[in-house]
């Protein structure tokens, strides 16, 4: 009994110190022997979670959880959802799918279906596992299968109370339930999760919203010091165990906000990941972020707050304007009130207490933001309006004439990026952002030629760029110059694909095995390896790989399709048919699957059904030469 009382007393003392950590003054631990004074910037300091922060700072936590950041991400629930479920059906006419969101038995679901007349010929239902977005602008929806995270094909736009396709799913680009959510996406929309390093999108732990440590850095050391009784009077001194953004230098304070409020074409520095940035760092030490510049295009993207602000004279002339000049990150903008923002403006724009705005009827109490940061739509997110953070005098709206012309990529957070970084930036822009326009790839090669030091990063980049351009001999040369021992997962994958294109099947299998070894839970790599193993007549290894994929993620259409083909080749028609049916239930439009199903129908002697599926392929893709050839043979 005495032992239990003694333990409770120790806990009580610890809680007392935590509660008083800002009310007493003792000397903090010594500063680290490096360029940063902040002790928690080191990667040896761990994150502890918001609950630990709330032990001392519950008042701040209580207001923070109602901010956009605090509500950025959570498990799907009726409470989290801002959506209206009375009219939740949308139709994507390009791919001929209907989508419906609905509630059932305490959960939220999404249905994809297709009609032929009054008949439902396809019906797929998936549970919504997570909701992204505070509800101020949108709610987007994610599904998780054994930790593999995917975006779903419906978003609720809260300002217009409207369901529609998510950004990027429009105009024939509907990826349905297969768009992966990787570390780049999640690392800004949420606190830092735990990820399976052998995958692109498998997460082993998922937090519930952006938390304190995204802006203050990991809290392990801070909590440890307070529990030891090492306290700091922060009114007089700086506690270097935890980053206080207000006490960062101007550049580092801007870097902190830019990490997520500067969406763009992010090029990681060698050896860095999207989880490596910590408050107190320069963002340029981890990544360089690029945005395209155009003539005759006044529009901007949603998460461009930092870019737009840095174009403002308030920023360039004052040398002191940062995001927290106007925003209190602990309090929602919904309850901040216009006067708080006016006060930020008036702190500079006054002379002897006289308001400087010359517009008639304007006083110090008028709404500065409504004129100088007007609401506008964005070019990447439909159905929303946001305040333009390019602060300037009101301009008369003029009609933009002339064709939008691409000027180039602008590095937003790094003044003089290297030629190699520029080459990567244009390569990524070509691949991901601008519909594969070849001039961007040409620009990438231009910068690659300017690189003087031809180290491993140079050769990896050469493999990447030449692979996208289809310069297969150059890919092989660059890969050989790099050396097999230096191949990362994606380099090995690209080498394997190139070797296959050049008829080097055994070498391609070896390269894909290396890619899989580097990233064993990259299902794209595993599927490709299985296909090459089948082509190599190594059916046992191919079957083992495909069955592993399906066990890992039973919604992998390609794996079901290939396993069906393999089983049919071995004479197991019944099991092959089961595999094909499961694949068709997931994706009724996957062309290789439709071709295989037609083959299965012929195997069963059902020629009319085979013709039906071949015709279906040609209706969607009249250029499919294999389908045209098979149909001609069937007709004859």
C-alpha positions, 0 to 999 in steps of 0.5 A: 500500500505504501508503495502505491502511495509513493508512486502516486506522489511521484506522478502528482509531482510530475503533473505539478511540474507540467502544469507549472512549466510556464510559471516558474523559471529555471535554466534550460538545457544547454544549446546544441553545438550546431547552427540551430539553437533549437534542441528538438530539431534533431532527428533523435527527438521523437514526436509525442502527440497532442495529448501530451501537449494538452497536459499543460496547454489544454486551453490552447488545444481546446481552441486549436482543434476547431481551426482548419488545421486541427480539423484537417483529417479524421476517421470518417464519421457523421460528426466529422462529415460536413456533407449533405446526404439528401442528394448525393448522386453524381454522374461522370458521363465520360466514363458512364459511372454514377456515384452515390454517398450514403450512411448505413449502420453508423458508417459512411459508404460510397457506391459506384454503379452503371445503368443500361436502361433500367438495369444496374449492370455494375455495382461497387460499394466501398466504405469511407475510412477517412475524411480530409478537410475541415469542411470550410471548403471541402470534404474529400474521402479516402478508403484504406485496404490493409493500410493502403490508402486511396482517394475516392471519386466523390468530394463534397464542396461545402461552400456550395453544398455540392457533391462533385468529382474530386479535383483531378478526376474530371475530364476523363481522368477519373481514377475511381478508387485507385488514386494512391495517397502517398507521403507527399499528400498525407504529410501536409493534410495530416500530422506525421503518420507512420508509413511502411517504408517498402510501399508508396501508400501503405500506412501503419498508423494514421493520426487524426488531424494536424497537431501542435508538433507540426509547427512546434517540432517534436515534443519529447525533449520538452516534456522530458525536461519539464518532468525533470523540473527544468523550467523556463520563464518564457516571458523572460527567456527562450525555452529551446527544447521546443520551437516557438515560431514567433522566435524564429528568424524571418526566413525560418518562420516563412519556411515553416508556413511554406511547408504546407501552404506552398503547394507545388512541384516539390523536388526533394533534396538527395536523401530527404523525404517529405517527413524530414522537415522540422520547424526551425529548418530552412525548407530549402534544406529538404525540398525546393518548391516550383510553380509555373508562371504564365503570361495572361493568367491571373489565376492561382491555385488553392494552397498558394497562400505563401507564394501569393503573399511573397509577391505583395509589397507588404512582404517585399517592402516591410521585411517583417510580414509573415503569416502569423502577423495576421493569423493566430494558428491556435484560433479559427479564422471563423471566430477571429473577427475582422478587427484582428486582421484590421489591427495587423494592417493598421500596425503598419498603415498608419501615420500619427494614428491617421488611417492611410486608406484614401478610399471615401468612407474608409475608417480604421474599423473598415474591412481591409481584407475584403478590398485588398485580399478579395475572394476568388475562385482557384484554378485547381479546386472547383466550387470554392472561393478563398481570399487571395493572399496577394495583398494589393490595391483593388484593381478594376477587373479587366478581361484577359486577352491573348493565349496563356503562355508558359514562361517557366518554372519559378523556384519559390523557396530557394533563390538559386536552385542547382541545374540538377534540381531544375532538371528534376523540376521540369521532369516532374512537371512534364510527368505530373502536371502539364499533360506531358508537353514535350517542351518541359522534358526538353527543358529538363534535358537542357538543365541536365546538360549544365550539371558539371558533377556527374555523381549518382544523383546525376545518373539517377536523374538521367535514367528518369528523364531518358525513360520518360522520353523513351531513349532506352539506350541512354537509360541503359547507359546511365543505369550502368554508369550509376552501378547496380549497387546504387539503384534505388527502387524506382531506378531498378523499375525503370531499368527493368521496363527498359530492358523489357522493351529492348527484348532483354527479358531475363535482365528485366526480371532481375531488375524488377526483383531488385525493385521489389527488394527495395520496395516490397510493398509497392504493388505496381512493382509486384504486378510487373514482376509477376507479368515478367515471370509469366512471360519467362514461363516461371509460372510457379513464381508468378502465381506465388507473387500474384497470390501474395499481392491479392492477400496484401490487397484484395482490390488489385484488379491487375493481380486478379486478372493475371492470376485468372490468365495464369490459371486458365493457361494451366487448364483450371477454368473454374478458378480462372473464371472466379478470378475474372469475375472478381476483377470485373466487379472491381473494374468493368472497363479494364481492357486487358481484363475484357480481352482475357474474359473474351478468351475465357468465353471462347474457352467455354465455347461461348462465342456470342459472349466473347463478341459482346466483350470485344465489341465493348472494348472497341466501343471505348477504344476503337484503336485497340488493334488486338481487339479488332483482329480478334473480332475479325477472326470471330466474324469469319 
